Amino acid sequence: MKRALIRAFVLTLVIALLISGVISTVIFDRMMTEEKEQALTGLAMTLADLYDPEADADDQASLFALHSGARVTILSADGTVIGDSQADWTSMENHGDREEIVAASKGEQAVAIRISATIGSKLMYAAIQTSSGDYIRLAQSYGGVGTNLLSILPGILLAALLALLISGILAGRIVSNITGQGRWPP
């Protein structure tokens, strides 16, 4: 009976820890995503204000990328790429149908997360239409909470193991007291 009670106590703790971990991860991921969306959108707005439609768009994309730390693509009003900080813009297809460009053309919040067809990695995109009608689109790598979770996983596992060890010891003492085989507190 004592072992069954200890197992039930530890199993309950494990289930509670798993549920708490999943809920915390989902909340943390959403918070990180919203924070990055706001930062990238704000940066796009700032660059749109600095954009000069009379200057070379490719040079501006490179300069904006240097100062922002983001990949910068500049598109004409019809979606034609006219500058890009990481790829040869002359060989890029029209981006007018991209989710963030369509949203920006409607004056909406223009953020999207997807695998880049050009560089092949998961990126978060933010776009804004400039006063001249062109678009400034920024992109930064985005791995979500999974990327950060790997870096803190050893700490999470250690905390979980310690919680299980302590709960096992406490459960044993509590069960011993209940069954009359020991005293609680010690």
mmCIF file of the C-alpha atoms, coordinates in Angstrom:
data_MODEL
# 
_entry.id   MODEL 
# 
loop_
_atom_site.group_PDB 
_atom_site.id 
_atom_site.type_symbol 
_atom_site.label_atom_id 
_atom_site.label_alt_id 
_atom_site.label_comp_id 
_atom_site.label_asym_id 
_atom_site.label_entity_id 
_atom_site.label_seq_id 
_atom_site.pdbx_PDB_ins_code 
_atom_site.Cartn_x 
_atom_site.Cartn_y 
_atom_site.Cartn_z 
_atom_site.occupancy 
_atom_site.B_iso_or_equiv 
_atom_site.pdbx_formal_charge 
_atom_site.auth_seq_id 
_atom_site.auth_comp_id 
_atom_site.auth_asym_id 
_atom_site.auth_atom_id 
_atom_site.pdbx_PDB_model_num 
ATOM 1   C CA . MET A 1 1   ? 0.000  0.000  0.000   1.00 0.00 ? 1   MET A CA 1 
ATOM 2   C CA . LYS A 1 2   ? 2.828  2.356  0.866   1.00 0.00 ? 2   LYS A CA 1 
ATOM 3   C CA . ARG A 1 3   ? 4.443  1.966  -2.573  1.00 0.00 ? 3   ARG A CA 1 
ATOM 4   C CA . ALA A 1 4   ? 1.108  2.433  -4.336  1.00 0.00 ? 4   ALA A CA 1 
ATOM 5   C CA . LEU A 1 5   ? 0.475  5.701  -2.489  1.00 0.00 ? 5   LEU A CA 1 
ATOM 6   C CA . ILE A 1 6   ? 3.985  6.968  -3.272  1.00 0.00 ? 6   ILE A CA 1 
ATOM 7   C CA . ARG A 1 7   ? 3.573  6.047  -6.953  1.00 0.00 ? 7   ARG A CA 1 
ATOM 8   C CA . ALA A 1 8   ? 0.199  7.806  -7.097  1.00 0.00 ? 8   ALA A CA 1 
ATOM 9   C CA . PHE A 1 9   ? 1.655  10.919 -5.468  1.00 0.00 ? 9   PHE A CA 1 
ATOM 10  C CA . VAL A 1 10  ? 4.672  11.030 -7.820  1.00 0.00 ? 10  VAL A CA 1 
ATOM 11  C CA . LEU A 1 11  ? 2.507  10.277 -10.887 1.00 0.00 ? 11  LEU A CA 1 
ATOM 12  C CA . THR A 1 12  ? 0.193  13.135 -9.952  1.00 0.00 ? 12  THR A CA 1 
ATOM 13  C CA . LEU A 1 13  ? 3.193  15.432 -9.640  1.00 0.00 ? 13  LEU A CA 1 
ATOM 14  C CA . VAL A 1 14  ? 4.587  14.325 -13.020 1.00 0.00 ? 14  VAL A CA 1 
ATOM 15  C CA . ILE A 1 15  ? 1.238  14.950 -14.721 1.00 0.00 ? 15  ILE A CA 1 
ATOM 16  C CA . ALA A 1 16  ? 0.962  18.372 -13.061 1.00 0.00 ? 16  ALA A CA 1 
ATOM 17  C CA . LEU A 1 17  ? 4.514  19.244 -14.151 1.00 0.00 ? 17  LEU A CA 1 
ATOM 18  C CA . LEU A 1 18  ? 3.830  18.163 -17.744 1.00 0.00 ? 18  LEU A CA 1 
ATOM 19  C CA . ILE A 1 19  ? 0.584  20.137 -17.958 1.00 0.00 ? 19  ILE A CA 1 
ATOM 20  C CA . SER A 1 20  ? 2.256  23.174 -16.428 1.00 0.00 ? 20  SER A CA 1 
ATOM 21  C CA . GLY A 1 21  ? 5.188  22.850 -18.831 1.00 0.00 ? 21  GLY A CA 1 
ATOM 22  C CA . VAL A 1 22  ? 2.983  22.614 -21.913 1.00 0.00 ? 22  VAL A CA 1 
ATOM 23  C CA . ILE A 1 23  ? 0.820  25.568 -20.881 1.00 0.00 ? 23  ILE A CA 1 
ATOM 24  C CA . SER A 1 24  ? 3.887  27.654 -19.988 1.00 0.00 ? 24  SER A CA 1 
ATOM 25  C CA . THR A 1 25  ? 5.537  26.831 -23.316 1.00 0.00 ? 25  THR A CA 1 
ATOM 26  C CA . VAL A 1 26  ? 2.457  27.851 -25.303 1.00 0.00 ? 26  VAL A CA 1 
ATOM 27  C CA . ILE A 1 27  ? 2.129  31.116 -23.374 1.00 0.00 ? 27  ILE A CA 1 
ATOM 28  C CA . PHE A 1 28  ? 5.854  31.861 -23.646 1.00 0.00 ? 28  PHE A CA 1 
ATOM 29  C CA . ASP A 1 29  ? 5.818  31.154 -27.402 1.00 0.00 ? 29  ASP A CA 1 
ATOM 30  C CA . ARG A 1 30  ? 2.866  33.495 -27.967 1.00 0.00 ? 30  ARG A CA 1 
ATOM 31  C CA . MET A 1 31  ? 4.493  36.259 -25.907 1.00 0.00 ? 31  MET A CA 1 
ATOM 32  C CA . MET A 1 32  ? 7.791  35.913 -27.800 1.00 0.00 ? 32  MET A CA 1 
ATOM 33  C CA . THR A 1 33  ? 5.998  35.956 -31.147 1.00 0.00 ? 33  THR A CA 1 
ATOM 34  C CA . GLU A 1 34  ? 3.973  39.069 -30.299 1.00 0.00 ? 34  GLU A CA 1 
ATOM 35  C CA . GLU A 1 35  ? 7.073  40.846 -29.008 1.00 0.00 ? 35  GLU A CA 1 
ATOM 36  C CA . LYS A 1 36  ? 9.040  40.059 -32.167 1.00 0.00 ? 36  LYS A CA 1 
ATOM 37  C CA . GLU A 1 37  ? 6.086  41.054 -34.386 1.00 0.00 ? 37  GLU A CA 1 
ATOM 38  C CA . GLN A 1 38  ? 5.860  44.442 -32.676 1.00 0.00 ? 38  GLN A CA 1 
ATOM 39  C CA . ALA A 1 39  ? 9.606  45.044 -32.889 1.00 0.00 ? 39  ALA A CA 1 
ATOM 40  C CA . LEU A 1 40  ? 9.827  44.062 -36.555 1.00 0.00 ? 40  LEU A CA 1 
ATOM 41  C CA . THR A 1 41  ? 6.735  46.101 -37.485 1.00 0.00 ? 41  THR A CA 1 
ATOM 42  C CA . GLY A 1 42  ? 8.071  49.150 -35.646 1.00 0.00 ? 42  GLY A CA 1 
ATOM 43  C CA . LEU A 1 43  ? 11.384 48.802 -37.421 1.00 0.00 ? 43  LEU A CA 1 
ATOM 44  C CA . ALA A 1 44  ? 9.625  48.500 -40.801 1.00 0.00 ? 44  ALA A CA 1 
ATOM 45  C CA . MET A 1 45  ? 7.714  51.716 -40.065 1.00 0.00 ? 45  MET A CA 1 
ATOM 46  C CA . THR A 1 46  ? 10.918 53.543 -39.214 1.00 0.00 ? 46  THR A CA 1 
ATOM 47  C CA . LEU A 1 47  ? 12.654 52.342 -42.381 1.00 0.00 ? 47  LEU A CA 1 
ATOM 48  C CA . ALA A 1 48  ? 9.611  53.254 -44.486 1.00 0.00 ? 48  ALA A CA 1 
ATOM 49  C CA . ASP A 1 49  ? 9.945  56.817 -43.193 1.00 0.00 ? 49  ASP A CA 1 
ATOM 50  C CA . LEU A 1 50  ? 13.651 56.829 -44.156 1.00 0.00 ? 50  LEU A CA 1 
ATOM 51  C CA . TYR A 1 51  ? 13.071 55.320 -47.607 1.00 0.00 ? 51  TYR A CA 1 
ATOM 52  C CA . ASP A 1 52  ? 13.863 57.564 -50.568 1.00 0.00 ? 52  ASP A CA 1 
ATOM 53  C CA . PRO A 1 53  ? 12.083 56.407 -53.750 1.00 0.00 ? 53  PRO A CA 1 
ATOM 54  C CA . GLU A 1 54  ? 14.522 58.447 -55.858 1.00 0.00 ? 54  GLU A CA 1 
ATOM 55  C CA . ALA A 1 55  ? 17.612 56.629 -54.516 1.00 0.00 ? 55  ALA A CA 1 
ATOM 56  C CA . ASP A 1 56  ? 18.828 53.152 -55.488 1.00 0.00 ? 56  ASP A CA 1 
ATOM 57  C CA . ALA A 1 57  ? 16.549 50.653 -53.745 1.00 0.00 ? 57  ALA A CA 1 
ATOM 58  C CA . ASP A 1 58  ? 19.140 47.866 -53.583 1.00 0.00 ? 58  ASP A CA 1 
ATOM 59  C CA . ASP A 1 59  ? 21.675 50.173 -51.924 1.00 0.00 ? 59  ASP A CA 1 
ATOM 60  C CA . GLN A 1 60  ? 19.024 51.281 -49.427 1.00 0.00 ? 60  GLN A CA 1 
ATOM 61  C CA . ALA A 1 61  ? 18.077 47.657 -48.693 1.00 0.00 ? 61  ALA A CA 1 
ATOM 62  C CA . SER A 1 62  ? 21.719 46.876 -47.883 1.00 0.00 ? 62  SER A CA 1 
ATOM 63  C CA . LEU A 1 63  ? 22.105 49.997 -45.744 1.00 0.00 ? 63  LEU A CA 1 
ATOM 64  C CA . PHE A 1 64  ? 18.833 49.356 -43.879 1.00 0.00 ? 64  PHE A CA 1 
ATOM 65  C CA . ALA A 1 65  ? 19.882 45.739 -43.243 1.00 0.00 ? 65  ALA A CA 1 
ATOM 66  C CA . LEU A 1 66  ? 23.256 46.838 -41.909 1.00 0.00 ? 66  LEU A CA 1 
ATOM 67  C CA . HIS A 1 67  ? 21.620 49.089 -39.326 1.00 0.00 ? 67  HIS A CA 1 
ATOM 68  C CA . SER A 1 68  ? 18.596 46.936 -38.491 1.00 0.00 ? 68  SER A CA 1 
ATOM 69  C CA . GLY A 1 69  ? 20.030 43.437 -38.350 1.00 0.00 ? 69  GLY A CA 1 
ATOM 70  C CA . ALA A 1 70  ? 17.165 42.210 -40.529 1.00 0.00 ? 70  ALA A CA 1 
ATOM 71  C CA . ARG A 1 71  ? 16.972 41.084 -44.119 1.00 0.00 ? 71  ARG A CA 1 
ATOM 72  C CA . VAL A 1 72  ? 15.426 43.953 -46.087 1.00 0.00 ? 72  VAL A CA 1 
ATOM 73  C CA . THR A 1 73  ? 13.553 43.631 -49.365 1.00 0.00 ? 73  THR A CA 1 
ATOM 74  C CA . ILE A 1 74  ? 12.165 46.651 -51.205 1.00 0.00 ? 74  ILE A CA 1 
ATOM 75  C CA . LEU A 1 75  ? 9.301  46.146 -53.631 1.00 0.00 ? 75  LEU A CA 1 
ATOM 76  C CA . SER A 1 76  ? 7.653  48.472 -56.106 1.00 0.00 ? 76  SER A CA 1 
ATOM 77  C CA . ALA A 1 77  ? 3.925  49.148 -55.804 1.00 0.00 ? 77  ALA A CA 1 
ATOM 78  C CA . ASP A 1 78  ? 3.135  46.204 -58.123 1.00 0.00 ? 78  ASP A CA 1 
ATOM 79  C CA . GLY A 1 79  ? 5.199  43.743 -56.030 1.00 0.00 ? 79  GLY A CA 1 
ATOM 80  C CA . THR A 1 80  ? 8.295  43.669 -58.229 1.00 0.00 ? 80  THR A CA 1 
ATOM 81  C CA . VAL A 1 81  ? 11.442 43.287 -56.118 1.00 0.00 ? 81  VAL A CA 1 
ATOM 82  C CA . ILE A 1 82  ? 13.685 46.308 -56.671 1.00 0.00 ? 82  ILE A CA 1 
ATOM 83  C CA . GLY A 1 83  ? 16.220 45.676 -53.892 1.00 0.00 ? 83  GLY A CA 1 
ATOM 84  C CA . ASP A 1 84  ? 17.256 42.991 -51.420 1.00 0.00 ? 84  ASP A CA 1 
ATOM 85  C CA . SER A 1 85  ? 19.973 42.873 -48.803 1.00 0.00 ? 85  SER A CA 1 
ATOM 86  C CA . GLN A 1 86  ? 20.714 39.123 -49.051 1.00 0.00 ? 86  GLN A CA 1 
ATOM 87  C CA . ALA A 1 87  ? 19.818 37.934 -52.529 1.00 0.00 ? 87  ALA A CA 1 
ATOM 88  C CA . ASP A 1 88  ? 20.109 38.987 -56.152 1.00 0.00 ? 88  ASP A CA 1 
ATOM 89  C CA . TRP A 1 89  ? 16.918 40.973 -56.521 1.00 0.00 ? 89  TRP A CA 1 
ATOM 90  C CA . THR A 1 90  ? 17.052 40.839 -60.329 1.00 0.00 ? 90  THR A CA 1 
ATOM 91  C CA . SER A 1 91  ? 16.336 37.105 -60.298 1.00 0.00 ? 91  SER A CA 1 
ATOM 92  C CA . MET A 1 92  ? 13.558 37.219 -57.702 1.00 0.00 ? 92  MET A CA 1 
ATOM 93  C CA . GLU A 1 93  ? 9.937  36.662 -58.635 1.00 0.00 ? 93  GLU A CA 1 
ATOM 94  C CA . ASN A 1 94  ? 7.147  39.160 -58.037 1.00 0.00 ? 94  ASN A CA 1 
ATOM 95  C CA . HIS A 1 95  ? 6.217  39.260 -54.335 1.00 0.00 ? 95  HIS A CA 1 
ATOM 96  C CA . GLY A 1 96  ? 2.891  41.046 -54.742 1.00 0.00 ? 96  GLY A CA 1 
ATOM 97  C CA . ASP A 1 97  ? 0.935  37.952 -53.694 1.00 0.00 ? 97  ASP A CA 1 
ATOM 98  C CA . ARG A 1 98  ? 2.886  37.359 -50.467 1.00 0.00 ? 98  ARG A CA 1 
ATOM 99  C CA . GLU A 1 99  ? 0.707  37.442 -47.361 1.00 0.00 ? 99  GLU A CA 1 
ATOM 100 C CA . GLU A 1 100 ? 2.480  40.368 -45.709 1.00 0.00 ? 100 GLU A CA 1 
ATOM 101 C CA . ILE A 1 101 ? 2.464  42.471 -48.909 1.00 0.00 ? 101 ILE A CA 1 
ATOM 102 C CA . VAL A 1 102 ? -1.250 41.852 -49.506 1.00 0.00 ? 102 VAL A CA 1 
ATOM 103 C CA . ALA A 1 103 ? -1.978 42.870 -45.897 1.00 0.00 ? 103 ALA A CA 1 
ATOM 104 C CA . ALA A 1 104 ? 0.245  45.953 -46.131 1.00 0.00 ? 104 ALA A CA 1 
ATOM 105 C CA . SER A 1 105 ? -1.527 47.013 -49.344 1.00 0.00 ? 105 SER A CA 1 
ATOM 106 C CA . LYS A 1 106 ? -4.778 47.062 -47.350 1.00 0.00 ? 106 LYS A CA 1 
ATOM 107 C CA . GLY A 1 107 ? -3.219 49.052 -44.507 1.00 0.00 ? 107 GLY A CA 1 
ATOM 108 C CA . GLU A 1 108 ? -3.427 46.053 -42.152 1.00 0.00 ? 108 GLU A CA 1 
ATOM 109 C CA . GLN A 1 109 ? -0.907 44.618 -39.684 1.00 0.00 ? 109 GLN A CA 1 
ATOM 110 C CA . ALA A 1 110 ? 1.443  42.907 -42.107 1.00 0.00 ? 110 ALA A CA 1 
ATOM 111 C CA . VAL A 1 111 ? 3.295  40.079 -40.378 1.00 0.00 ? 111 VAL A CA 1 
ATOM 112 C CA . ALA A 1 112 ? 3.773  36.498 -41.585 1.00 0.00 ? 112 ALA A CA 1 
ATOM 113 C CA . ILE A 1 113 ? 5.863  33.503 -40.533 1.00 0.00 ? 113 ILE A CA 1 
ATOM 114 C CA . ARG A 1 114 ? 6.962  30.949 -43.141 1.00 0.00 ? 114 ARG A CA 1 
ATOM 115 C CA . ILE A 1 115 ? 9.903  29.216 -44.782 1.00 0.00 ? 115 ILE A CA 1 
ATOM 116 C CA . SER A 1 116 ? 11.687 31.598 -47.156 1.00 0.00 ? 116 SER A CA 1 
ATOM 117 C CA . ALA A 1 117 ? 11.631 30.396 -50.751 1.00 0.00 ? 117 ALA A CA 1 
ATOM 118 C CA . THR A 1 118 ? 14.844 32.349 -51.367 1.00 0.00 ? 118 THR A CA 1 
ATOM 119 C CA . ILE A 1 119 ? 17.058 31.331 -48.435 1.00 0.00 ? 119 ILE A CA 1 
ATOM 120 C CA . GLY A 1 120 ? 15.239 28.208 -47.189 1.00 0.00 ? 120 GLY A CA 1 
ATOM 121 C CA . SER A 1 121 ? 14.893 29.019 -43.480 1.00 0.00 ? 121 SER A CA 1 
ATOM 122 C CA . LYS A 1 122 ? 11.938 29.943 -41.268 1.00 0.00 ? 122 LYS A CA 1 
ATOM 123 C CA . LEU A 1 123 ? 11.519 33.706 -41.154 1.00 0.00 ? 123 LEU A CA 1 
ATOM 124 C CA . MET A 1 124 ? 9.164  36.261 -39.669 1.00 0.00 ? 124 MET A CA 1 
ATOM 125 C CA . TYR A 1 125 ? 8.253  38.944 -42.193 1.00 0.00 ? 125 TYR A CA 1 
ATOM 126 C CA . ALA A 1 126 ? 6.866  42.420 -41.591 1.00 0.00 ? 126 ALA A CA 1 
ATOM 127 C CA . ALA A 1 127 ? 5.933  44.776 -44.418 1.00 0.00 ? 127 ALA A CA 1 
ATOM 128 C CA . ILE A 1 128 ? 4.681  48.327 -44.710 1.00 0.00 ? 128 ILE A CA 1 
ATOM 129 C CA . GLN A 1 129 ? 3.728  50.439 -47.675 1.00 0.00 ? 129 GLN A CA 1 
ATOM 130 C CA . THR A 1 130 ? 5.732  53.634 -47.985 1.00 0.00 ? 130 THR A CA 1 
ATOM 131 C CA . SER A 1 131 ? 4.251  57.016 -48.818 1.00 0.00 ? 131 SER A CA 1 
ATOM 132 C CA . SER A 1 132 ? 5.486  56.540 -52.413 1.00 0.00 ? 132 SER A CA 1 
ATOM 133 C CA . GLY A 1 133 ? 3.547  53.270 -52.755 1.00 0.00 ? 133 GLY A CA 1 
ATOM 134 C CA . ASP A 1 134 ? 6.594  50.995 -52.617 1.00 0.00 ? 134 ASP A CA 1 
ATOM 135 C CA . TYR A 1 135 ? 6.948  48.398 -49.857 1.00 0.00 ? 135 TYR A CA 1 
ATOM 136 C CA . ILE A 1 136 ? 9.619  47.855 -47.248 1.00 0.00 ? 136 ILE A CA 1 
ATOM 137 C CA . ARG A 1 137 ? 9.694  44.243 -46.082 1.00 0.00 ? 137 ARG A CA 1 
ATOM 138 C CA . LEU A 1 138 ? 11.857 43.037 -43.228 1.00 0.00 ? 138 LEU A CA 1 
ATOM 139 C CA . ALA A 1 139 ? 12.622 39.443 -42.361 1.00 0.00 ? 139 ALA A CA 1 
ATOM 140 C CA . GLN A 1 140 ? 14.371 37.861 -39.396 1.00 0.00 ? 140 GLN A CA 1 
ATOM 141 C CA . SER A 1 141 ? 14.953 34.232 -38.566 1.00 0.00 ? 141 SER A CA 1 
ATOM 142 C CA . TYR A 1 142 ? 12.269 32.830 -36.340 1.00 0.00 ? 142 TYR A CA 1 
ATOM 143 C CA . GLY A 1 143 ? 12.409 29.500 -34.584 1.00 0.00 ? 143 GLY A CA 1 
ATOM 144 C CA . GLY A 1 144 ? 9.709  30.187 -32.026 1.00 0.00 ? 144 GLY A CA 1 
ATOM 145 C CA . VAL A 1 145 ? 10.052 28.975 -28.486 1.00 0.00 ? 145 VAL A CA 1 
ATOM 146 C CA . GLY A 1 146 ? 11.651 25.729 -29.670 1.00 0.00 ? 146 GLY A CA 1 
ATOM 147 C CA . THR A 1 147 ? 14.927 27.479 -30.393 1.00 0.00 ? 147 THR A CA 1 
ATOM 148 C CA . ASN A 1 148 ? 15.088 28.975 -26.903 1.00 0.00 ? 148 ASN A CA 1 
ATOM 149 C CA . LEU A 1 149 ? 13.716 25.857 -25.251 1.00 0.00 ? 149 LEU A CA 1 
ATOM 150 C CA . LEU A 1 150 ? 16.745 23.828 -26.312 1.00 0.00 ? 150 LEU A CA 1 
ATOM 151 C CA . SER A 1 151 ? 19.068 26.254 -24.553 1.00 0.00 ? 151 SER A CA 1 
ATOM 152 C CA . ILE A 1 152 ? 17.184 26.035 -21.254 1.00 0.00 ? 152 ILE A CA 1 
ATOM 153 C CA . LEU A 1 153 ? 16.258 22.333 -21.457 1.00 0.00 ? 153 LEU A CA 1 
ATOM 154 C CA . PRO A 1 154 ? 19.066 21.157 -19.136 1.00 0.00 ? 154 PRO A CA 1 
ATOM 155 C CA . GLY A 1 155 ? 17.825 23.517 -16.413 1.00 0.00 ? 155 GLY A CA 1 
ATOM 156 C CA . ILE A 1 156 ? 14.234 22.395 -16.898 1.00 0.00 ? 156 ILE A CA 1 
ATOM 157 C CA . LEU A 1 157 ? 15.221 18.728 -16.691 1.00 0.00 ? 157 LEU A CA 1 
ATOM 158 C CA . LEU A 1 158 ? 17.312 19.314 -13.572 1.00 0.00 ? 158 LEU A CA 1 
ATOM 159 C CA . ALA A 1 159 ? 14.434 21.164 -11.881 1.00 0.00 ? 159 ALA A CA 1 
ATOM 160 C CA . ALA A 1 160 ? 12.012 18.374 -12.827 1.00 0.00 ? 160 ALA A CA 1 
ATOM 161 C CA . LEU A 1 161 ? 14.354 15.691 -11.468 1.00 0.00 ? 161 LEU A CA 1 
ATOM 162 C CA . LEU A 1 162 ? 14.825 17.603 -8.224  1.00 0.00 ? 162 LEU A CA 1 
ATOM 163 C CA . ALA A 1 163 ? 11.050 18.056 -7.907  1.00 0.00 ? 163 ALA A CA 1 
ATOM 164 C CA . LEU A 1 164 ? 10.524 14.333 -8.445  1.00 0.00 ? 164 LEU A CA 1 
ATOM 165 C CA . LEU A 1 165 ? 13.226 13.405 -5.932  1.00 0.00 ? 165 LEU A CA 1 
ATOM 166 C CA . ILE A 1 166 ? 11.896 15.755 -3.263  1.00 0.00 ? 166 ILE A CA 1 
ATOM 167 C CA . SER A 1 167 ? 8.301  14.684 -3.908  1.00 0.00 ? 167 SER A CA 1 
ATOM 168 C CA . GLY A 1 168 ? 9.304  11.022 -3.652  1.00 0.00 ? 168 GLY A CA 1 
ATOM 169 C CA . ILE A 1 169 ? 11.008 11.624 -0.306  1.00 0.00 ? 169 ILE A CA 1 
ATOM 170 C CA . LEU A 1 170 ? 8.103  13.699 1.033   1.00 0.00 ? 170 LEU A CA 1 
ATOM 171 C CA . ALA A 1 171 ? 5.549  11.188 -0.263  1.00 0.00 ? 171 ALA A CA 1 
ATOM 172 C CA . GLY A 1 172 ? 7.407  8.391  1.477   1.00 0.00 ? 172 GLY A CA 1 
ATOM 173 C CA . ARG A 1 173 ? 7.422  10.254 4.775   1.00 0.00 ? 173 ARG A CA 1 
ATOM 174 C CA . ILE A 1 174 ? 3.779  11.278 4.510   1.00 0.00 ? 174 ILE A CA 1 
ATOM 175 C CA . VAL A 1 175 ? 2.687  7.747  3.593   1.00 0.00 ? 175 VAL A CA 1 
ATOM 176 C CA . SER A 1 176 ? 4.771  6.308  6.445   1.00 0.00 ? 176 SER A CA 1 
ATOM 177 C CA . ASN A 1 177 ? 3.012  8.638  8.855   1.00 0.00 ? 177 ASN A CA 1 
ATOM 178 C CA . ILE A 1 178 ? -0.429 7.748  7.443   1.00 0.00 ? 178 ILE A CA 1 
ATOM 179 C CA . THR A 1 179 ? 0.221  4.020  7.594   1.00 0.00 ? 179 THR A CA 1 
ATOM 180 C CA . GLY A 1 180 ? 1.710  4.301  11.076  1.00 0.00 ? 180 GLY A CA 1 
ATOM 181 C CA . GLN A 1 181 ? 5.147  3.138  9.971   1.00 0.00 ? 181 GLN A CA 1 
ATOM 182 C CA . GLY A 1 182 ? 6.894  6.359  10.784  1.00 0.00 ? 182 GLY A CA 1 
ATOM 183 C CA . ARG A 1 183 ? 6.490  9.814  12.214  1.00 0.00 ? 183 ARG A CA 1 
ATOM 184 C CA . TRP A 1 184 ? 5.659  13.004 10.326  1.00 0.00 ? 184 TRP A CA 1 
ATOM 185 C CA . PRO A 1 185 ? 7.247  15.428 10.572  1.00 0.00 ? 185 PRO A CA 1 
ATOM 186 C CA . PRO A 1 186 ? 10.539 13.561 11.188  1.00 0.00 ? 186 PRO A CA 1 
# 
